[in-house]
Amino acid sequence: MNYSYIKCKPLNKEEKRNLYISVVTQRHLINPNLASSKKRLVNSLLSFLLFPNTNFNSNLVSWLLSYGSPQLIQKLISELSRTGVDTKIITLDTIKNADPEHILLKEYITPDIQIIQTVPHPKTALVCFTGNALNLNIPLQLFHILVHDQFDLIIYLRDPERQRFTKGLHGVAQNQAELNIFLRNQIPRNCHISVVSTSSGGYAAINFAEEVRANRVALFSPPLMFKNVAAINRPTKIGLDNVRLYFGCSNKMDLKLASEWGNTGYAHSIRWFNTKSHGTLRHLFNRRQVGALFDWLLIGKEIPCMRPREILLVKVMQWFKHQFKRII
């Protein structure tokens, strides 16, 4: 495996704090005789890492996957494999089956770019644009556990400035166009290219996907507009059957975003999940259907979504609920 990363700017205050917590936690694991830490988070992490099944806390798991060192992630995998896990807790079940050799080595410092190549001559590439939360609805480490053996080349991107990559990435590209060129140069010309994004990352993702004529594109709750500028121009440049825009049918933000896309050539590509959440990729993860996403990205069958009759029923129920509130 060939792994590389780019951190465009020095660690900020919050990132330094997280790194300190990770290092101290690791020191206490190595030397249990050390006096208890004065940091509550350190003690909570230690307790969870030693007894993950009895001390499960979703916030601690997310923290570890986002800011924990490779050693801490490996410790968690080891403990879950040794003690077993409640399979109803999908996050722990996923981590338990992770390959320690295929974790993101620098994820704990929140890199802006990570590139993972698993074969000498990649035939399939996946490019992932994160949103303002700097993840893919779920921690990147968790997503990578699931996807690492599905594509020959995987690229993860974050925009720490939260400008939807319109200003590029410091030291790499000055704007979206230059970033597209940088990414295109990382991918062999004969590669099957798939693109995934969550939330605000979709703005840059569709721009890149059209630029390289991506083979498959899956955008989860993407925006069309940013600062009154559309992410795409007309006409569309990718076949509609190769683009999917997923939204939550009971989420107000998603309803607004989808209505904007409904006026574009990609209106046919809109699909709905029965969820109130804007985190539509997490919805897919919670339903254990992320594998179906990877299958579709590699020219497989359609991901199960709501049928027209189900969508209509939800809309009718929402209308009645709204009318009932007005009466009250």
Backbone bond lengths (Angstrom), bond angles and torsions (degrees), N, CA, C in turn:
res aa  C-N    CA-C-N  psi(-1)  N-CA   C-N-CA  omega(-1)  CA-C   N-CA-C  phi
1 M - - - 1.469 - - 1.523 109.91 -
2 N 1.323 116.57 134.94 1.464 122.19 176.55 1.527 108.41 -109.40
3 Y 1.347 116.18 117.38 1.461 121.24 -177.15 1.522 109.82 -120.29
4 S 1.339 116.07 133.08 1.464 120.72 175.28 1.528 108.48 -141.26
5 Y 1.313 115.54 158.63 1.464 119.79 -178.57 1.523 109.88 -149.55
6 I 1.331 115.03 160.25 1.466 121.88 175.87 1.518 108.11 -133.04
7 K 1.306 116.80 126.16 1.466 123.15 171.60 1.518 105.10 -113.63
8 C 1.330 116.13 108.20 1.461 120.57 -167.56 1.525 113.90 -70.41
9 K 1.325 117.75 -29.99 1.458 121.50 -178.52 1.520 109.33 -133.48
10 P 1.332 117.81 159.75 1.469 120.38 176.83 1.521 110.94 -58.56
11 L 1.328 115.78 157.37 1.456 120.67 179.17 1.526 110.60 -58.26
12 N 1.323 115.79 136.72 1.461 119.33 176.04 1.528 109.94 -83.35
13 K 1.316 117.43 -178.07 1.458 122.09 -174.63 1.526 111.78 -60.43
14 E 1.317 116.67 -45.03 1.459 120.89 -179.01 1.525 111.19 -66.28
15 E 1.326 117.19 -39.96 1.457 120.93 179.14 1.522 111.17 -66.19
16 K 1.307 117.18 -37.42 1.468 120.97 176.77 1.523 110.62 -64.82
17 R 1.337 115.99 -40.42 1.463 119.65 178.51 1.530 110.11 -62.27
18 N 1.327 116.74 -45.32 1.462 120.16 -179.82 1.526 111.35 -63.27
19 L 1.330 116.36 -39.34 1.461 119.98 178.17 1.530 110.56 -63.72
20 Y 1.323 116.56 -40.92 1.470 120.91 178.37 1.532 110.39 -61.19
21 I 1.322 116.68 -45.39 1.463 120.89 179.40 1.527 110.46 -60.61
22 S 1.321 116.58 -42.68 1.461 121.20 -179.69 1.526 111.10 -63.07
23 V 1.324 116.93 -44.98 1.472 121.24 -178.73 1.526 110.90 -65.28
24 V 1.322 117.26 -44.91 1.470 120.85 -179.69 1.524 110.96 -64.10
25 T 1.320 117.10 -41.15 1.465 120.68 177.90 1.515 110.72 -60.66
26 Q 1.319 116.16 -43.62 1.462 120.38 179.71 1.525 111.12 -64.32
27 R 1.327 117.98 -39.80 1.468 121.60 178.67 1.523 110.80 -61.54
28 H 1.321 117.04 -40.53 1.462 120.39 179.82 1.525 111.96 -70.19
29 L 1.312 117.00 -31.03 1.463 119.25 175.81 1.517 111.05 -67.85
30 I 1.329 115.70 -40.25 1.469 120.64 -179.76 1.527 111.10 -69.04
31 N 1.327 116.06 -38.25 1.468 121.36 -177.90 1.526 110.10 -125.19
32 P 1.336 117.39 88.20 1.478 120.95 -177.85 1.526 113.45 -63.86
33 N 1.332 118.20 -14.18 1.461 121.34 -177.91 1.528 113.17 -80.87
34 L 1.330 116.37 -6.58 1.457 118.63 177.51 1.531 110.21 -64.31
35 A 1.304 115.46 147.28 1.463 119.73 177.39 1.526 109.94 -61.95
36 S 1.322 116.20 149.87 1.464 120.15 -179.55 1.523 111.01 -54.67
37 S 1.304 115.51 139.48 1.455 120.17 -179.79 1.519 110.79 -69.60
38 K 1.321 115.68 150.19 1.460 121.05 175.09 1.528 111.59 -79.91
39 K 1.330 115.04 -9.08 1.458 120.33 179.37 1.536 109.43 -88.67
40 R 1.319 116.19 117.65 1.461 120.24 -178.41 1.520 111.36 -60.51
41 L 1.329 116.60 -38.50 1.461 119.97 -178.74 1.524 110.96 -63.50
42 V 1.324 116.96 -39.88 1.469 120.32 178.32 1.520 110.16 -59.00
43 N 1.327 117.01 -48.28 1.464 120.83 -179.04 1.524 111.90 -64.04
44 S 1.323 116.54 -36.99 1.464 119.86 177.80 1.524 111.04 -66.78
45 L 1.319 116.62 -41.04 1.462 120.94 178.65 1.526 111.08 -64.80
46 L 1.320 116.55 -41.71 1.467 120.40 179.03 1.520 110.85 -62.13
47 S 1.316 116.01 -45.47 1.462 120.45 179.66 1.523 111.27 -61.31
48 F 1.312 116.09 -41.70 1.457 120.04 179.88 1.526 111.20 -67.90
49 L 1.334 117.73 -44.37 1.458 121.31 -177.59 1.527 112.15 -63.90
50 L 1.309 117.17 -32.50 1.464 120.91 -179.69 1.521 112.11 -80.27
51 F 1.334 116.61 -31.39 1.470 120.79 -179.18 1.532 109.64 -138.78
52 P 1.337 117.10 67.99 1.471 120.50 -172.23 1.517 114.53 -62.38
53 N 1.324 117.98 -31.35 1.466 119.41 -177.72 1.519 112.78 -74.42
54 T 1.329 116.47 -35.67 1.460 119.64 -176.69 1.522 112.57 -89.56
55 N 1.330 117.06 -18.79 1.464 120.63 -178.10 1.527 111.91 -117.26
56 F 1.325 116.38 33.68 1.468 120.13 -177.13 1.530 111.23 -63.05
57 N 1.317 113.89 132.65 1.457 121.86 176.34 1.518 106.52 -147.33
58 S 1.318 116.90 117.41 1.468 120.39 -174.27 1.523 112.16 -60.24
59 N 1.336 117.13 -33.20 1.466 119.76 179.36 1.526 111.09 -68.42
60 L 1.334 117.09 -38.48 1.461 120.54 177.70 1.527 110.78 -66.05
61 V 1.328 116.11 -40.48 1.464 119.75 178.65 1.527 110.34 -62.15
62 S 1.333 116.59 -45.76 1.469 120.26 179.32 1.521 110.81 -61.49
63 W 1.347 116.28 -40.10 1.465 119.40 179.62 1.525 110.33 -63.62
64 L 1.318 116.67 -47.08 1.462 120.34 -179.48 1.522 112.18 -60.21
65 L 1.334 116.27 -44.13 1.458 119.75 -178.74 1.523 112.04 -68.51
66 S 1.341 116.43 -26.97 1.463 120.32 -177.96 1.528 112.53 -89.90
67 Y 1.341 117.50 -37.47 1.463 120.47 -171.01 1.522 114.16 -127.82
68 G 1.317 117.18 -1.94 1.456 119.61 179.36 1.521 111.95 -76.32
69 S 1.323 116.56 143.01 1.469 121.56 177.81 1.525 109.66 -66.35
70 P 1.331 117.88 162.00 1.470 119.91 176.86 1.527 112.56 -53.99
71 Q 1.343 116.37 -35.27 1.462 119.96 -179.88 1.528 111.38 -64.51
72 L 1.339 116.45 -38.83 1.461 119.76 178.69 1.529 111.03 -69.50
73 I 1.321 116.72 -39.86 1.467 120.31 177.73 1.526 109.78 -62.97
74 Q 1.328 116.41 -43.15 1.464 120.78 179.26 1.522 111.50 -64.03
75 K 1.333 116.37 -36.97 1.468 120.42 177.02 1.525 110.03 -62.72
76 L 1.307 117.35 -42.91 1.458 121.45 179.40 1.526 111.01 -63.34
77 I 1.325 116.51 -44.76 1.469 120.66 178.32 1.529 109.99 -60.12
78 S 1.322 115.89 -44.59 1.469 121.54 -178.81 1.522 111.84 -61.50
79 E 1.330 116.61 -45.91 1.467 120.57 -178.34 1.519 111.53 -66.27
80 L 1.319 116.49 -40.35 1.466 119.77 -179.85 1.528 110.76 -67.97
81 S 1.324 116.56 -36.93 1.462 120.69 178.80 1.525 111.04 -69.49
82 R 1.327 116.04 -34.02 1.471 121.00 -176.86 1.521 112.03 -76.98
83 T 1.310 116.63 -39.50 1.469 120.10 -172.84 1.512 113.93 -99.38
84 G 1.326 117.48 -11.11 1.456 119.41 -173.94 1.517 110.00 82.86
85 V 1.309 116.26 171.91 1.457 119.92 -174.49 1.523 109.90 -152.17
86 D 1.316 115.14 149.21 1.455 120.96 174.25 1.528 108.49 -70.00
87 T 1.327 116.65 112.14 1.468 119.98 -174.57 1.528 112.18 -67.94
88 K 1.340 118.38 -10.13 1.453 120.19 176.62 1.527 111.02 -73.89
89 I 1.326 115.89 -21.72 1.466 119.70 177.23 1.522 107.02 -90.10
90 I 1.306 116.49 94.17 1.461 121.31 -169.35 1.528 112.71 -61.78
91 T 1.342 117.26 -33.58 1.466 119.54 -179.38 1.525 111.04 -63.97
92 L 1.333 117.01 -47.80 1.463 120.18 179.31 1.521 111.01 -66.54
93 D 1.314 116.64 -37.54 1.462 120.72 178.53 1.524 110.37 -61.49
94 T 1.325 116.27 -40.13 1.464 120.82 178.71 1.525 111.09 -66.94
95 I 1.334 116.81 -44.64 1.465 120.96 -179.01 1.521 110.75 -64.22
96 K 1.323 116.40 -39.86 1.467 120.67 -178.44 1.526 111.22 -55.34
97 N 1.321 116.68 -37.56 1.468 121.47 -176.32 1.533 113.19 -90.94
98 A 1.337 116.45 10.12 1.461 119.76 -178.43 1.518 111.48 -73.57
99 D 1.309 115.01 149.78 1.466 121.90 173.80 1.523 108.23 -92.75
100 P 1.342 118.80 113.34 1.469 121.02 -178.00 1.524 113.49 -57.52
101 E 1.334 116.91 -21.69 1.458 120.72 -179.61 1.521 112.16 -77.22
102 H 1.322 117.01 -9.01 1.462 119.61 -174.88 1.523 112.46 -125.18
103 I 1.319 116.25 39.23 1.455 118.97 173.20 1.527 109.16 -95.87
104 L 1.315 116.17 158.59 1.468 120.92 179.29 1.526 108.72 -75.82
105 L 1.317 116.15 113.44 1.459 121.13 -167.74 1.526 114.33 -69.12
106 K 1.323 117.76 -28.91 1.469 120.31 -177.15 1.530 112.90 -115.17
107 E 1.302 116.58 15.70 1.461 119.83 -178.14 1.530 111.85 -57.84
108 Y 1.318 117.22 -29.39 1.466 120.95 -175.25 1.527 113.50 -66.52
109 I 1.337 118.78 -13.58 1.469 120.92 175.17 1.532 111.65 -106.99
110 T 1.319 116.66 11.51 1.475 123.19 176.25 1.532 112.19 54.17
111 P 1.326 117.91 64.06 1.475 120.47 178.12 1.515 111.75 -62.07
112 D 1.331 115.46 153.13 1.465 120.55 177.11 1.527 111.37 -81.21
113 I 1.331 116.21 -30.15 1.460 121.72 177.18 1.527 108.36 -137.33
114 Q 1.315 115.80 134.79 1.461 121.40 171.34 1.524 108.12 -132.29
115 I 1.322 116.69 133.20 1.456 122.46 -178.25 1.517 108.73 -125.81
116 I 1.326 116.03 123.51 1.461 121.65 -178.54 1.519 108.66 -123.31
117 Q 1.322 116.16 120.18 1.465 121.27 179.18 1.523 108.48 -121.09
118 T 1.333 116.89 125.19 1.459 120.68 -172.86 1.525 114.27 -105.47
119 V 1.344 117.49 -11.35 1.466 120.79 177.93 1.526 108.86 -134.88
120 P 1.337 117.51 156.62 1.475 119.69 -177.82 1.524 113.94 -61.85
121 H 1.326 117.31 -37.13 1.463 121.29 -176.42 1.539 109.41 -127.01
122 P 1.321 116.82 87.09 1.465 120.89 -175.64 1.530 113.08 -60.30
123 K 1.314 114.68 138.43 1.461 121.40 175.20 1.528 111.95 -111.23
124 T 1.337 115.95 -17.99 1.466 120.81 179.25 1.525 108.84 -132.15
125 A 1.333 116.34 135.41 1.462 121.12 -179.53 1.518 109.70 -130.76
126 L 1.328 115.44 142.70 1.460 122.18 176.21 1.520 108.43 -124.98
127 V 1.337 116.47 125.59 1.465 121.90 178.40 1.518 107.97 -114.91
128 C 1.338 116.56 124.45 1.469 122.25 -174.04 1.523 111.02 -117.81
129 F 1.319 116.75 123.31 1.456 122.93 177.27 1.532 108.68 -105.13
130 T 1.329 116.81 117.29 1.459 120.29 178.28 1.525 110.04 -81.84
131 G 1.342 115.55 163.70 1.459 121.12 178.26 1.512 111.70 -94.76
132 N 1.310 116.40 -161.58 1.468 121.12 -177.26 1.518 113.22 -64.22
133 A 1.330 117.39 -23.05 1.464 120.67 176.74 1.523 111.80 -78.56
134 L 1.329 116.87 -3.21 1.468 123.97 177.06 1.524 112.52 62.48
135 N 1.340 116.51 27.62 1.450 120.97 173.67 1.528 108.67 -142.57
136 L 1.315 116.99 -171.34 1.467 121.16 179.56 1.529 109.48 -113.06
137 N 1.339 115.88 51.48 1.461 124.07 -171.98 1.525 111.06 70.55
138 I 1.308 116.55 -36.34 1.456 122.73 171.06 1.528 107.12 -115.63
139 P 1.330 118.90 158.67 1.469 119.85 179.10 1.529 111.92 -54.35
140 L 1.311 116.71 142.94 1.463 120.68 179.25 1.518 111.63 -57.23
141 Q 1.328 115.64 -37.96 1.464 119.68 -179.90 1.528 110.58 -60.04
142 L 1.324 117.00 -40.02 1.455 121.58 179.52 1.528 110.38 -69.15
143 F 1.322 116.68 -43.48 1.465 120.78 177.40 1.527 110.24 -60.34
144 H 1.341 116.11 -41.80 1.462 119.53 -176.97 1.526 112.17 -68.16
145 I 1.322 116.82 -32.74 1.460 120.09 175.72 1.530 110.12 -55.82
146 L 1.312 116.33 -37.00 1.459 121.56 -177.32 1.528 113.24 -81.71
147 V 1.337 116.30 -32.33 1.463 119.38 -169.36 1.528 114.72 -103.16
148 H 1.324 118.39 -11.27 1.474 120.36 -167.42 1.529 113.93 -57.59
149 D 1.333 118.05 -29.93 1.466 119.87 -177.50 1.533 112.51 -101.76
150 Q 1.336 116.63 11.36 1.464 120.19 -178.33 1.525 113.02 -95.51
151 F 1.332 117.21 -25.89 1.462 122.28 -177.45 1.526 109.85 -130.15
152 D 1.319 115.57 149.52 1.469 120.99 179.44 1.530 111.94 -75.42
153 L 1.326 115.53 -29.30 1.460 121.45 -176.74 1.526 108.22 -138.31
154 I 1.333 116.67 127.72 1.465 121.29 -179.83 1.520 108.66 -129.54
155 I 1.333 115.92 133.56 1.464 121.32 178.59 1.534 108.35 -126.16
156 Y 1.342 115.59 127.09 1.466 121.38 175.99 1.523 109.14 -110.73
157 L 1.336 115.76 136.70 1.464 120.72 -178.33 1.527 111.32 -127.91
158 R 1.330 114.87 139.28 1.465 121.93 173.56 1.524 108.79 -128.44
159 D 1.324 115.83 145.85 1.461 120.95 172.95 1.532 107.92 -113.57
160 P 1.336 118.30 96.39 1.476 120.57 -177.63 1.527 112.87 -64.26
161 E 1.345 117.12 -20.91 1.464 120.59 178.57 1.533 111.84 -80.91
162 R 1.330 115.58 -11.05 1.466 122.06 -179.88 1.527 112.02 55.10
163 Q 1.330 114.82 44.98 1.457 122.04 176.63 1.529 111.51 -111.73
164 R 1.331 115.44 21.55 1.465 121.98 177.89 1.521 112.16 56.82
165 F 1.324 115.14 32.73 1.466 124.23 176.36 1.520 113.11 66.04
166 T 1.333 118.84 9.87 1.457 120.68 179.94 1.523 111.53 -67.51
167 K 1.332 117.01 -23.81 1.458 121.41 176.68 1.527 111.59 -100.30
168 G 1.320 115.79 17.17 1.458 120.59 179.80 1.514 111.17 67.38
169 L 1.338 115.59 -146.20 1.458 122.63 175.79 1.522 108.16 -136.54
170 H 1.308 116.55 131.88 1.458 122.62 -174.19 1.534 111.20 -51.86
171 G 1.330 115.80 125.36 1.460 121.06 177.81 1.511 114.59 82.01
172 V 1.318 117.49 -7.71 1.463 121.90 -179.15 1.530 110.90 -114.76
173 A 1.312 115.41 -48.56 1.469 120.72 -178.45 1.514 108.99 -153.87
174 Q 1.328 116.67 145.45 1.466 120.90 -177.90 1.529 112.71 -91.71
175 N 1.323 116.67 -11.57 1.461 120.42 -179.75 1.520 109.37 -159.74
176 Q 1.312 114.97 179.68 1.462 120.00 -178.46 1.527 111.86 -63.08
177 A 1.311 117.24 -40.29 1.463 120.12 -178.55 1.531 111.17 -60.87
178 E 1.336 116.72 -43.73 1.463 120.00 178.92 1.524 111.07 -68.38
179 L 1.332 116.52 -34.82 1.462 119.60 177.67 1.528 110.20 -65.69
180 N 1.328 117.12 -39.16 1.464 120.72 176.95 1.526 111.24 -59.96
181 I 1.319 115.86 -41.36 1.470 120.09 178.77 1.519 110.31 -65.03
182 F 1.340 116.60 -43.58 1.468 120.72 178.60 1.528 110.08 -58.09
183 L 1.316 116.72 -46.23 1.461 120.19 -178.15 1.526 111.40 -67.83
184 R 1.331 116.63 -41.88 1.459 120.43 179.20 1.526 110.65 -58.19
185 N 1.333 116.59 -35.67 1.469 120.90 -179.56 1.521 113.37 -72.75
186 Q 1.333 117.01 -15.46 1.465 120.04 178.14 1.527 112.22 -85.37
187 I 1.335 116.31 -12.40 1.460 120.69 -171.54 1.528 110.57 -113.68
188 P 1.335 118.54 125.68 1.469 120.65 176.64 1.524 111.80 -56.36
189 R 1.294 116.73 147.36 1.460 122.06 -173.64 1.520 113.60 -62.74
190 N 1.322 118.01 -28.27 1.467 119.53 -176.24 1.525 112.40 -94.91
191 C 1.322 117.27 14.52 1.461 121.46 -177.53 1.533 112.42 -76.72
192 H 1.310 114.98 143.97 1.458 121.31 164.52 1.528 106.08 -77.41
193 I 1.334 117.40 120.20 1.472 120.96 -175.42 1.525 110.26 -107.79
194 S 1.328 115.44 124.23 1.457 122.24 173.12 1.523 108.73 -114.37
195 V 1.322 116.10 147.10 1.472 121.27 -178.60 1.525 108.63 -128.99
196 V 1.336 115.60 134.60 1.465 122.17 177.75 1.517 108.39 -130.70
197 S 1.336 116.41 145.69 1.462 120.01 174.93 1.519 109.49 -150.92
198 T 1.324 115.10 161.32 1.454 120.95 171.41 1.517 109.28 -127.94
199 S 1.320 115.25 141.37 1.462 123.18 174.00 1.529 111.08 49.91
200 S 1.343 117.45 -130.24 1.468 121.23 -173.03 1.524 113.46 -61.51
201 G 1.332 117.72 -20.59 1.461 120.30 177.09 1.511 113.00 -62.43
202 G 1.338 116.56 -19.52 1.458 120.13 -179.34 1.513 113.75 -65.67
203 Y 1.329 116.22 -24.38 1.469 120.15 -179.73 1.529 110.55 -61.86
204 A 1.318 116.25 -47.24 1.466 120.70 178.87 1.527 111.11 -77.28
205 A 1.335 116.09 -33.08 1.458 120.08 -175.54 1.522 112.53 -61.99
206 I 1.339 116.82 -44.52 1.462 118.59 -178.70 1.530 110.59 -70.17
207 N 1.326 116.76 -32.35 1.462 120.65 176.66 1.522 110.60 -63.40
208 F 1.329 116.24 -47.22 1.461 121.10 178.09 1.524 110.71 -64.67
209 A 1.324 116.38 -44.63 1.460 120.57 -176.94 1.526 111.31 -59.79
210 E 1.336 116.42 -42.45 1.464 118.85 177.93 1.528 111.12 -67.81
211 E 1.310 116.94 -37.60 1.468 120.73 -178.98 1.524 111.61 -60.66
212 V 1.351 116.77 -41.79 1.472 120.42 -176.28 1.526 111.78 -98.53
213 R 1.351 116.90 2.74 1.466 121.96 -176.55 1.538 109.67 52.84
214 A 1.324 115.75 58.49 1.460 121.59 -178.37 1.525 111.06 -57.11
215 N 1.326 115.59 149.90 1.465 120.73 -178.72 1.521 112.33 -76.85
216 R 1.336 116.64 -37.39 1.456 120.85 177.74 1.534 108.73 -142.96
217 V 1.345 115.60 141.68 1.467 121.68 -176.83 1.526 108.96 -136.79
218 A 1.328 116.93 124.06 1.467 121.97 177.54 1.520 108.47 -126.40
219 L 1.334 116.09 109.54 1.461 121.74 -178.80 1.530 108.52 -111.86
220 F 1.314 116.39 126.03 1.455 121.68 -177.34 1.524 110.11 -102.73
221 S 1.330 115.29 112.54 1.469 123.47 -179.04 1.527 112.05 52.68
222 P 1.332 117.66 54.27 1.466 120.78 -176.44 1.528 113.05 -84.98
223 P 1.333 117.58 149.60 1.466 120.67 171.24 1.528 109.90 -87.93
224 L 1.298 115.82 150.73 1.466 120.27 173.37 1.521 110.76 -93.53
225 M 1.345 116.63 -34.09 1.457 121.78 -172.28 1.529 112.01 -111.28
226 F 1.330 115.12 148.77 1.465 122.18 171.01 1.522 107.45 -149.99
227 K 1.323 116.33 120.43 1.466 122.40 -177.76 1.524 110.87 52.99
228 N 1.346 114.73 43.42 1.465 123.87 176.99 1.530 113.99 65.15
229 V 1.321 116.77 19.27 1.466 121.11 176.98 1.524 108.45 -118.83
230 A 1.338 116.83 129.60 1.461 121.34 179.81 1.525 110.69 -77.02
231 A 1.333 115.92 147.25 1.462 121.09 -179.60 1.521 112.02 -69.58
232 I 1.336 116.84 -23.47 1.464 120.70 -176.99 1.520 110.29 -133.73
233 N 1.311 114.97 160.83 1.458 122.03 172.34 1.519 108.57 -111.09
234 R 1.296 116.26 165.17 1.465 119.86 176.68 1.519 109.31 -91.75
235 P 1.337 119.31 152.01 1.463 127.15 -6.58 1.527 111.64 -80.01
236 T 1.326 116.95 173.01 1.461 121.35 178.12 1.527 109.76 -67.21
237 K 1.339 115.71 151.59 1.464 120.52 -174.93 1.528 113.54 -111.95
238 I 1.344 116.92 -2.29 1.462 121.20 179.88 1.521 108.25 -125.18
239 G 1.318 116.48 141.63 1.460 120.08 178.37 1.516 111.59 -56.43
240 L 1.320 117.69 134.66 1.465 122.17 -173.80 1.523 112.67 -60.41
241 D 1.319 118.16 -30.18 1.463 120.77 179.48 1.525 111.94 -72.66
242 N 1.317 116.47 -11.28 1.462 120.55 -179.52 1.528 113.09 -102.88
243 V 1.324 116.38 5.97 1.471 122.02 179.18 1.524 108.79 -124.48
244 R 1.334 115.62 135.08 1.454 120.70 175.01 1.523 109.41 -131.80
245 L 1.331 115.42 130.11 1.461 122.88 177.10 1.523 106.64 -116.15
246 Y 1.325 116.36 109.51 1.463 121.10 -173.84 1.526 110.98 -99.82
247 F 1.337 115.54 134.43 1.463 121.42 -179.66 1.524 110.28 -136.14
248 G 1.349 114.96 156.63 1.454 121.20 174.25 1.514 109.91 -89.11
249 C 1.335 117.65 123.42 1.463 120.73 -170.91 1.529 112.92 -71.10
250 S 1.344 118.17 -15.40 1.463 120.13 -179.27 1.519 112.20 -115.43
251 N 1.321 116.57 19.97 1.459 121.08 177.80 1.527 109.13 -107.42
252 K 1.326 117.42 123.34 1.469 121.39 -175.28 1.528 111.95 -60.11
253 M 1.326 116.69 -41.75 1.469 119.11 179.81 1.522 110.39 -63.44
254 D 1.331 116.37 -43.84 1.458 120.18 -179.35 1.524 111.64 -64.40
255 L 1.319 116.93 -38.14 1.462 119.92 178.28 1.531 110.82 -61.11
256 K 1.332 115.27 -40.88 1.469 119.84 178.82 1.530 110.86 -67.37
257 L 1.328 116.08 -45.23 1.463 119.86 -179.44 1.521 111.16 -62.57
258 A 1.316 116.33 -43.17 1.466 120.25 -178.97 1.523 111.33 -64.39
259 S 1.336 116.94 -35.91 1.470 119.76 179.92 1.525 110.82 -63.49
260 E 1.345 116.40 -34.23 1.461 119.70 177.52 1.525 110.85 -67.38
261 W 1.327 116.33 -43.07 1.465 119.95 178.45 1.535 110.76 -67.93
262 G 1.328 116.46 -24.99 1.456 120.18 -179.69 1.512 113.51 -63.38
263 N 1.325 116.79 -15.95 1.462 121.36 178.85 1.526 112.23 -97.81
264 T 1.317 116.58 9.82 1.466 120.81 179.50 1.530 109.71 -112.07
265 G 1.310 114.26 175.63 1.461 119.58 177.60 1.511 113.30 -67.96
266 Y 1.343 117.46 -13.80 1.460 120.46 -179.74 1.526 112.82 -92.82
267 A 1.311 117.57 13.06 1.467 120.77 179.29 1.530 111.53 -56.56
268 H 1.332 116.10 -36.29 1.463 121.43 -179.83 1.528 111.56 -65.21
269 S 1.318 116.69 -21.16 1.464 121.12 -174.93 1.529 113.09 -88.03
270 I 1.324 118.01 -4.09 1.470 121.84 -178.73 1.528 110.35 -71.25
271 R 1.347 115.06 133.94 1.457 122.09 175.40 1.526 108.72 -132.55
272 W 1.349 115.48 155.92 1.460 120.20 -173.36 1.521 111.93 -122.64
273 F 1.349 114.64 141.05 1.455 121.95 169.86 1.529 108.30 -109.97
274 N 1.303 116.34 147.50 1.463 121.22 179.71 1.535 108.95 -84.08
275 T 1.313 116.24 79.70 1.457 121.38 -178.72 1.523 110.23 -149.39
276 K 1.321 115.17 152.75 1.460 121.72 174.39 1.523 111.25 -89.82
277 S 1.308 116.33 -5.24 1.467 121.10 -172.98 1.522 112.70 -88.13
278 H 1.327 115.51 144.14 1.464 121.70 170.30 1.533 109.96 -77.08
279 G 1.324 116.12 -18.12 1.469 121.07 179.14 1.513 111.26 -82.91
280 T 1.315 116.54 72.10 1.464 120.72 -172.16 1.527 113.46 -71.76
281 L 1.330 118.36 -26.37 1.464 118.79 175.14 1.532 109.95 -72.99
282 R 1.329 117.05 -36.24 1.472 119.15 174.47 1.530 110.23 -62.97
283 H 1.326 116.78 -37.98 1.464 120.36 176.46 1.525 109.80 -56.70
284 L 1.321 117.22 -43.43 1.460 122.05 179.07 1.532 110.03 -64.13
285 F 1.343 115.82 -42.00 1.469 120.91 178.71 1.527 110.51 -62.28
286 N 1.318 117.32 -45.79 1.462 120.96 -178.39 1.528 112.23 -62.59
287 R 1.313 115.84 -26.21 1.465 120.41 178.68 1.532 111.86 -93.10
288 R 1.322 115.80 9.31 1.474 122.55 178.87 1.525 111.60 56.57
289 Q 1.331 116.94 42.14 1.458 121.30 -178.30 1.531 113.32 -119.49
290 V 1.332 116.67 14.92 1.461 118.65 178.52 1.528 110.20 -64.18
291 G 1.331 116.68 -33.23 1.466 119.81 176.46 1.520 111.79 -59.43
292 A 1.326 116.73 -34.49 1.469 120.52 177.50 1.521 110.53 -66.70
293 L 1.335 116.76 -33.24 1.464 120.50 175.97 1.523 110.44 -62.89
294 F 1.333 116.82 -47.77 1.459 120.04 -179.18 1.524 110.70 -62.22
295 D 1.325 116.08 -38.34 1.461 120.79 178.80 1.529 110.52 -61.28
296 W 1.348 116.02 -45.63 1.460 119.48 179.58 1.526 111.15 -65.27
297 L 1.327 117.20 -40.24 1.468 120.85 179.87 1.528 112.10 -61.55
298 L 1.320 116.22 -24.96 1.463 121.06 178.54 1.533 111.02 -101.77
299 I 1.339 114.88 32.55 1.472 123.36 176.90 1.529 111.26 68.62
300 G 1.337 116.07 38.26 1.454 120.43 174.49 1.518 111.31 -95.32
301 K 1.322 115.05 -162.84 1.470 120.24 -175.75 1.522 111.55 -80.13
302 E 1.316 115.04 165.71 1.459 123.88 -176.54 1.523 112.09 -63.08
303 I 1.360 116.68 142.16 1.453 121.70 173.30 1.531 108.73 -71.46
304 P 1.329 118.47 135.14 1.469 119.77 178.03 1.535 111.29 -59.35
305 C 1.320 116.87 125.50 1.466 122.90 178.37 1.529 108.70 -131.68
306 M 1.313 115.51 -178.04 1.462 119.34 179.80 1.523 110.73 -70.32
307 R 1.326 115.15 142.72 1.452 120.73 175.89 1.527 109.11 -85.36
308 P 1.344 117.80 157.60 1.472 120.33 -178.99 1.517 113.44 -51.87
309 R 1.340 117.62 -40.43 1.462 120.71 -179.03 1.539 110.25 -64.93
310 E 1.332 116.67 -38.52 1.466 120.71 179.40 1.522 110.66 -67.66
311 I 1.325 116.83 -40.10 1.460 121.02 178.14 1.522 110.43 -62.10
312 L 1.338 115.92 -44.35 1.466 120.86 179.44 1.526 110.46 -61.12
313 L 1.328 117.04 -42.77 1.459 121.14 -179.64 1.524 110.93 -61.63
314 V 1.329 116.82 -43.26 1.464 120.77 178.74 1.522 110.63 -62.40
315 K 1.332 117.21 -42.27 1.464 121.06 -179.98 1.525 111.34 -64.31
316 V 1.324 116.10 -39.07 1.468 119.75 178.28 1.526 109.98 -64.83
317 M 1.325 117.32 -43.02 1.454 121.58 179.34 1.525 111.00 -63.92
318 Q 1.340 116.04 -38.97 1.457 119.99 177.84 1.521 110.95 -65.26
319 W 1.325 116.87 -37.69 1.471 120.83 179.26 1.522 110.62 -64.58
320 F 1.338 116.18 -46.73 1.461 120.25 179.36 1.533 111.06 -62.84
321 K 1.313 116.79 -38.62 1.461 120.82 178.51 1.519 110.51 -63.28
322 H 1.324 115.83 -41.42 1.469 120.35 178.76 1.524 111.03 -65.04
323 Q 1.329 116.76 -42.20 1.467 120.45 -179.91 1.522 110.88 -65.25
324 F 1.341 115.99 -37.96 1.469 120.59 178.74 1.528 111.19 -63.55
325 K 1.323 117.25 -40.21 1.456 121.59 177.82 1.532 111.37 -64.15
326 R 1.330 116.17 -36.73 1.463 120.28 179.49 1.518 111.46 -65.54
327 I 1.329 115.40 -37.79 1.473 120.17 179.54 1.516 110.66 -65.88
328 I 1.349 115.02 -42.45 1.466 119.81 -179.96 1.530 110.68 -65.47
